[in-house]
Amino acid sequence: MKLYLMRHGETLFNTQKRVQGWCDSPLTENGICQAEQAKQYFAKKGISFDAVYSSTQERATDTAKIVAPEYTVTQLKGIKEMNFGSFEAQPEHLLPKHRPGSRSFEDLLVPYGGEDIRKVGQRVLKTVLEKAEEHTKVGDENLLFVSHGAALWGLIITMDLAFPEGVRFGNCNICVYDYNQGQLELLQVIDPISGLEVTL
């Protein structure tokens, strides 16, 4: 089974460089176009889905509805964005700096009421595996999950995956995973806007 884990399209807060975790802001016109490009990418590749999921946040749900308008989008709390605590909606430059050698904030936001990115990754992994197992039992082949940058990065950190050097996880970028007998394997990272496809 293939799982397509995608980040939402560009939002107002993205353009304003404001922290956007559990708080929300709408897709920009560009974000809507990005979602349309992702839809066209899947159509061009002949990829259809057996089910479409999004986080409970508007920006992810709206993206999913644009990418897959013919499907019912089911919201899942488990793939919502990381909570940035008191930094929510604040300018990004106020966030604490990563520790030397780290790929994430790790637990730096916990004292400010935020989440440890490892725990975010664990809840995303648990949610995705549960859904994949449900669909395996009925013989489904392709699932789409529309989530968020830190949430999907948390999954990569939790699974201790090597992410391609120099590849940035931008709006509407897609991680393609293979699911087999309870295990996930990252196969590809795709940017449907630029056309970049990195096979691992």
SEDRENNU-345815 format. One record per residue: x, y, z of N, C-alpha, C, O in turn; residue in one letter. Coordinates in pm, whole numbers, plus 32768, in hexadecimal, padded with zeros to 4 digits. Example, Ala and Ser with C-alpha at 12.3 -4.5 7.8 and 13.67 -1.06 7.14 Angstrom:
2
85277DC7830C84CE7E3E830C85287EB6830C85907EB4834Ea;85057F1F82C485577F9682CA850A80038313853D80728324s;
//
This chain:
200
80547F8980008000800080008058807D800080BF80828043m;802D80E27FB4807681607FB0802A81CA80017FB181D97FF4k;807482128054803E828080A3807E8302807280F8830E806Dl;802A8361804F805A83E3801F8040844A808D7FCE847180A5y;80AB847480D080A184D2813F80CC855B810C8141856F80E9l;806F85B881088084863880C6807486AD8126802086A98180m;80C48712811380B4878F815E804A87E7811A803887E080A0r;8006883681687FA0889281347FDD88FD80DA8057891080D7h;7F87894480927FB389B3803E7FD88A2E808F7FBF8A358108g;80148A8F804C80408B0B808E7FCA8B5280D07F5C8B57809Be;7FE58B8981477F7E8BD281927FA78C6381A980188C8C818Dt;7F498CB081DC7F638D3B81FE7FD68D478261802F8D9A824El;7FD78CF482CA80438CF9832D80C98CD282F081308D088318f;80C98C75829081478C52824C81838CCE820A81FB8CE58214n;812F8D1C81C781628D938180818E8DFF81E281E58E5081C2t;81538E00825981768E6482BE81E88E35831982128E7D8373q;82198DBB830082828D7F8353825B8D7E83E682A98DA3843Ek;81DF8D5283FE81AD8D43848681A08CB084A781818C5E8451r;81B78C8F852581B18C05855481218BD2854980C38C148575v;81138B5C850E808F8B2684F4808E8A92851A80B38A3B84CBq;80648A788594805B89EF85C47FCA89CA85D77F8589A78577g;7F9C89D086547F0E89B2866D7EB58A2786427E3D8A12862Bw;7EEC8A9F86377E9C8B0D86007E938AF985697EDC8AA88530c;7E3A8B4385297E208B2A849C7E198BAD84507E048C17848Ad;7E2A8BA483CD7E108C1683757DEA8BDD82ED7E0D8B6B82CEs;7DA48C2A829C7D718BF5821E7DDC8BE381B37E468C2281B8p;7DBF8B8E81527E158B8180DC7E168C0580907DAF8C488085l;7E898C29805B7E938C9C80017E688C707F757E518BF97F5Ct;7E5C8CCF7F1A7E408CAB7E8F7EAE8C507E597E938BF17E0Fe;7F2A8C6F7E7F7F998C1A7E557F8B8B8E7E907FA88B2B7E4Cn;7F608B857F0E7F4C8B047F4F7EE28AB07F097EEF8A377EFCg;7E798AF37EDC7E0F8AAE7E917E488A7B7E0C7E2A8A0B7DE3i;7E998ACD7DCA7ED98AA37D4C7F378A2C7D627F3E89D17D11c;7F808A2F7DD27FDA89BF7DF27F8B893E7E027FB588D57DD0q;7F1A89457E477EC688CE7E597E91889D7DD37E8888257DBBa;7E6E88FB7D7B7E4088D67CF47EB1888F7CA77E9888307C5De;7F2C88BF7CB97F9E88807C767FB687F37CAB7FD987997C5Fq;7FA187E17D2D7FAD875B7D677F4186FE7D2E7F5C868A7D0Ea;7EC887337D217E5B86E77CE37E8186BC7C567E6D86497C2Fk;7EB987197C097EE286FB7B7F7F5386957B7B7F5886417B21q;7FAD869C7BDD801B863B7BE57FE385AE7BF4800A85527BACy;7F88859D7C537F4E85177C6A7F0484E77BEE7F0D84717BCAf;7EBA85417BAD7E6F851B7B347ECE84F07AC57EB6848D7A80a;7F3A853C7AB47F9C851E7A4B7FDD84967A627FFA844D7A03k;7FF584757AE2803583F67B047FD083827B0C7FF6830F7B21k;7F4F83A37AFB7EE8833B7B017ED483047B8D7EAE82907B9Eg;7EED83587BF27EE0832D7C7E7E5683557CB37E3283CA7CB4i;7E0A82F27CDE7D8A830B7D217D9282D47DAE7DEE82877DCFs;7D3482FA7E017D3A82D67E8F7CC282847EBA7C5482927E85f;7CDA822D7F1A7C6D81E17F577C30822D7FCC7BBE82137FF2d;7C7C828A80057C4A82E080717CA2835B807C7D198357805Da;7C6583C980A97CAE844780BA7C99847A81487C2884858178v;7D088498818C7D0584C982157D4C8551821C7DA6856F81CEy;7D2085A1827C7D66861E82977D6C8631832D7D2685EE8379s;7DC1868D83587DBF86B483E47D3C870183FD7CF3871F83A0s;7D21871E847A7CA68765849E7CB087FA84837C518844849Dt;7D21882784507D3488B6843A7D0A88DF83AD7D1F8896834Cq;7CCE895583A47C90898583287CEF898482B27CC8895D8244e;7D6B89AD82C67DC889B782557DE5892E82167DF88924819Dr;7DE888C882697DFF884182357D81880881F47D8887CA818Aa;7D0F881E82357C9187EB81FE7C70882D81797C4787EB811At;7C8488B181727C6988F880F57CC688C780857C9B88B78012d;7D4488AF80A67DA3887A80437D7487F280107D7487D97F97t;7D4D879B806D7D20871480477CA7871A7FEB7C9D86CC7F8Ca;7C4B877680077BD287817FB57BF087B27F287BA987907EC9k;7C5988027F1A7C8288307E947CCB87C07E497CB287AA7DD3i;7D23877B7E907D7387117E527D1B869B7E287D32865D7DBFv;7CB9867C7E797C6686057E607BD286287E707B9185F87ECDa;7B9B867C7E177B1286AF7E287AA586457E1F7A3686597E50p;7AC485D47DE17A5F856C7DD17A55850F7E4A7A0384B37E4Ce;7AA985267EAF7AAD84D07F257A7285167F9F7A7085917FA7y;7A4284C67FFD7A1F84F980817AA0850480D27AEA84A280DEt;7ABB857881097B34858C81597B13857381EC7ABB85B38226v;7B59851582287B4584F382B57BB3853483087C2A852282ECt;7B8C8580836E7BEF85C683C17C23856B84317BD8851E846Dq;7CA48576844B7CE6852884B47D368585850F7D8E85CD84E0l;7D18858485917D6385D785EF7DF585AC85F87E4E85FE8611k;7E0E852D85E37E9584F885F37EFB852E85937F73852385ACg;7ECE856B85227F3085A084C27F2D863A84BE7F5C8678845Fi;7EF3867685297EF48709852F7F81873B85497FDA86EE856Dk;7F9487BD8537801987F78544804A87F785D47FFD87E78632e;80CB880785E3810B8814866580DA889386AC80C088F9866Bm;80CC888B872E80A788FF877F8127894C87A38183891587DFn;812A89CB877D819F8A1F8798818F8A73881881DF8ACD8831f;81288A55886781178A9988E781058B2F88D980B98B5D8884g;814A8B7B892C813A8C0D892F81738C5088B381638CC988A2s;81B68C04885C81EA8C3E87E081828C3E876F819A8C748703f;810E8C02878980A58BFC872380838C8986F0806F8CE6873Fe;807E8C96866C80598D12862680C08D82863680AA8DF28608a;81318D648678819B8DC8868A81FC8DC3861381FE8D6085CAq;824C8E2B860082B18E28859583118DB285A6833C8D948615p;83328D70853883868CF8853E840F8D12857B844C8CB985B6e;84428D8D856B84CA8DAA859C84D38DA6863585418DA5866Ch;84618DA4867984628D9C870C84768D0E873E84958CFA87B4l;84658CAB86E984738C1F871385018C03874585608C3E8713l;850F8BA887A685968B8587D485E68B42876485AD8B01870Cp;86678B52876886BE8B15870286D18A81872086D48A598794k;86DC8A3186B786F889A386C9877C898F871387D789E18707h;87868924875E88058901879C886988DB872E884088AC86C4r;88EA88EF8745894E88CC86DF893F883B86B1893A87DF8703p;89388828862D892C87A185F588A0876985F0888C86FB85BBg;883F87B2862787B5877E8628876D879F85A6878B88028564s;870D8748858386BC875E850B86338798852D85DE87A984D6r;861F87B885B0859A87E785D885A38833865C860E88458696s;852E8860868A852788A3870C8531884087808541886987F3f;852687BF87628528875787C984C1877B8835844A87878817e;84EF878C88B3849187AC8920849B883F894C846A886389B7d;84D8889388F984F2891E8921847389708939847789D38981l;8402894788FC8386899589098332896A898182D189AD89A4l;835688FA89BF830688C68A2F82FB892A8AA2828D89398AD8v;836789708ACA835989D28B3782FB8A468B1482CF8A8F8B6Dp;82DD8A578A9482858AC48A6781F88A918A4781A98AD68A07y;81DA8A178A76815589E08A5F8146899689DC80D7896F89B7g;81B58982899481B0893C891481CA88A7892281D388728991g;81D6886588AF81EB87D588AC827C87B2888B82C287FE8849e;82A7873E88BB832587018893830F86C3880A82B0867687F8d;836386E387A9834C86B48720834E861B8717831085E286BEi;839385D9877283938546877183088510879382DC84AC875Ar;82C5855487F0823D8529881481DC854687A2817D84FB878Bk;81F585B3875B81A385D286E581B58562867E8153852E8648v;8232853D8665824F84D286068211844F862F81E2840385DAg;8210843386B081D683B586E3814083B186CC8109834986A7q;80FB842386E28069842186CC8047841986387FE483DB8612r;809A845985E38085844F8553809A83BE8526804A838884DAv;810583818553812482F8852E80B58299855A80898245850Cl;808882A785D5801D8251860A7F9E825E85B57F5F81FB8592k;7F7A82D985957F0082F485487F0982B984BB7EAD8277848Ct;7F7A82D2847A7F8D82A383EF7F8F820A83EA7F5381CE8392v;7FD581CC84497FDC8139844B7F5380FB84637F3080968425l;7F06813684BE7E80810284DA7E288106845D7DE380A5843De;7E2B817784167DDA8185839D7E0B8127832E7DBB80EB82E8k;7E8F811C83207EC680C482B97E9C803382D27E797FEB8275a;7EA1800A83507E7A7F8183707DE67F6983547DC17EFF8321e;7D927FCA83767D027FBF83597CEB7FA982C37C9B7F53829Ce;7D307FF682727D1A7FF081E17D5A7F7581A17D2B7F43813Bh;7DC67F4381DE7E057EC881AD7DA27E5481B47D9F7DFF815Bt;7D547E53821C7CF57DE482327C8B7DDC81C57C517D7181AFk;7C6F7E4B81827C0A7E4A81177C4A7E54808C7C057E648028v;7CD07E4A80887D157E4480077D2B7ECA7FC27D437ECD7F4Ag;7D237F39800D7D3C7FBB7FD07DD07FCC7FAF7E267F897FE7d;7DEC80297F517E7580377F1E7EB580BF7F347F2E80C77F49e;7E66812C7F307E9E81B37F3A7E4E82097F9B7DD482147F91n;7E9582477FFA7E5682A180597E9C832880547F16832F8046l;7E4D8394805E7E84841C80647E6C845680EF7DFC84528123l;7ED7848C812C7ECE84D181AC7F04855F81987F7885708171f;7EB385C581B17EE2864F81A67EFB868382337E9E868D8284v;7F7786A4824F7FA086CA82D77FF3874A82D17FD287A68286s;805D8751831F80A787CD8337813D87B4833B816A87438350h;8189881F8328821A88138320825B87D6839B82A58774838Fg;8242880E8412828387DA848B824F874F84AE829B86FA84DDa;81CE87378497819486B384B481D58647845E81F985DC8490a;81E5866483DD82218602838382B785F5839B82F0858A8387l;82F6866383C48385865D83E98396860D846983F685C28478w;8338861D84C6833B85CF85428335853A8526837784EA8569g;82E5851484C382DD8487849B836584568468839183E8848Bl;83A584A684168429848183E0848F8471845084E08414844Ei;848C84CB84B284E884C3852484C98449857B8524840285A6i;844984318594842083BE85E6844C833B85A7847582DF85EDt;844483338523846D82B984DB850382B684C085378254848Bm;8549832384E585DA832F84D28601831A8440865B82CD8420d;85BA836283E885D183558358863783BC8328863E842C835Cl;8685839482C486E183F182838692843B8218866283FE81B8a;868584BF8227863D850F81C586A08543815E871185648182f;8679854B80DE86D885758076871785FD809486D2865C80B7p;879A8604808887E28681809F87B386EC803D87A386D27FC6e;879E87658070877C87D5801B86EB87DB7FF086C388387FA9g;869B8779801A860D87787FF685BE87B9806785BF878980D8v;857A882580478528886C80AA8499883A80A1846688218034r;8459882C811583D087F78114836E886B8109833D889E816Df;83548895808E8301890B8075826D88ED80708242887B8084g;821E89558056818D8948804E816688E77FDE819A88EE7F6Fn;810A888D7FFF80D688267FA3813D87BF7F7A812487727F1Ec;81B187BB7FBC821087507FA281D886CD7FD8818886CC8036n;8202865F7F9D81C885DC7FBA823685797FDE829C85707F99i;82228531804B827684BE806D82288440804B81B7842E807Ac;826383EA7FFB8221836D7FD5825E82FC802782D682E38023v;820782B880728233824780C581F681C58092818781C3805Dy;8240815A80A3820980D4808E81E3809D8117823080A58177d;816A8065811E813E8025819A81357F90818280F37F638125y;81787F4381D881767EB281CA81877E71825381EE7E818295n;81207E27827C81247DDB82FA81517E30837181AA7E0B83BEq;810F7EA3837F81277EF883F381A27F5083EB81C37F96844Bg;81E67F4E837982607F9D83698251800682FB82127FED8294q;828D807B8313828F80E582AE831C80F58276837E80EE82BFl;8324810981F383A5812581B28393819F8159833A81A18103e;83E78205816C83E1827D8119841E825F8091849382398088l;83CE8271802683FA82517F9F842382CB7F4E848782C87F06l;83D583377F5A83EA83AD7F0783C5842C7F518371842C7FABq;840584997F2A83DC851F7F5283C0856C7ED1841785757E7Av;834885A47EC6831A85E27E4982F086727E6282AA868F7EC2i;831B86CB7E0A82EA87547E07829887647D8782D287777D1Cd;8212875D7D9181C187637D1881C287ED7CD6819887FC7C63p;81F288517D1E81F588D97CE4826F88E77C87826189177C17i;82E588BD7CB4835E88C77C628371884B7C0983BC884F7BA8s;832E87DF7C2C833F87627BE183AF870D7C1683CB86A37BDEg;83F387387C82846086EB7CBC842D866A7CFA83CE866B7D48l;846D85FA7CD7844D857A7D1384D085397D3F8527851D7CECe;84DF85227DC1855884E27DF6853284577E2584E184477E80v;856E83F27DE7855583677E0D85C3833A7E6C863983517E54t;859982FC7ED985F982D47F41862282427F308672820F7F7El;
//
